[in-house]
């Protein structure tokens, strides 16, 4: 994993870990460091990828939750990452008896999409450069400087929002830093009101 991080085509930072907290996370997850999720959880507080656009949850820090903090045991869901616009990546089964795959909740369509890949393959693709194409329609000129200036617990609220017709061009939208949990909650509440699945 360290080799993949070092070879990433965009700036990627491995956050320092807290040993005791990381061990508790591993015990809660019931996994070992032989998996990519286990290794990231045990050996880092998390990962900031592509100037901090994507924040991958690991063992947790003061400004980034650990991967077990945002888990939903009832649905076997782990929120493994979030992006600066309030999108979320979750590792969960598409059906109750199936193996988990990575799903993405997008701030531009307010729906969950099954990416059809496991955790290690997803993170490997992220570190190999997949974010550039994945987020192509959600970026604006100079986004790198805006995003790099944020803390991991901050996101960028855009108005009009990216899920609206008026908000499709984020270069002309108003952009304001706000706490990421508020931004995520705003998108999910809007999806609920619009009866999105």
Beta strands, then each sheet from edge to edge (+ up, - down):
strand 1: 12-15
strand 2: 46-49
strand 3: 54-57
strand 4: 71-72
strand 5: 77-83
strand 6: 88-93
strand 7: 100-105
strand 8: 112-114
strand 9: 154-159
strand 10: 174-179
sheet 1: 1+ 2- 3+ 5- 4+
sheet 2: 1+ 2- 3+ 5- 6+ 7- 8+
sheet 3: 9+ 10-
end
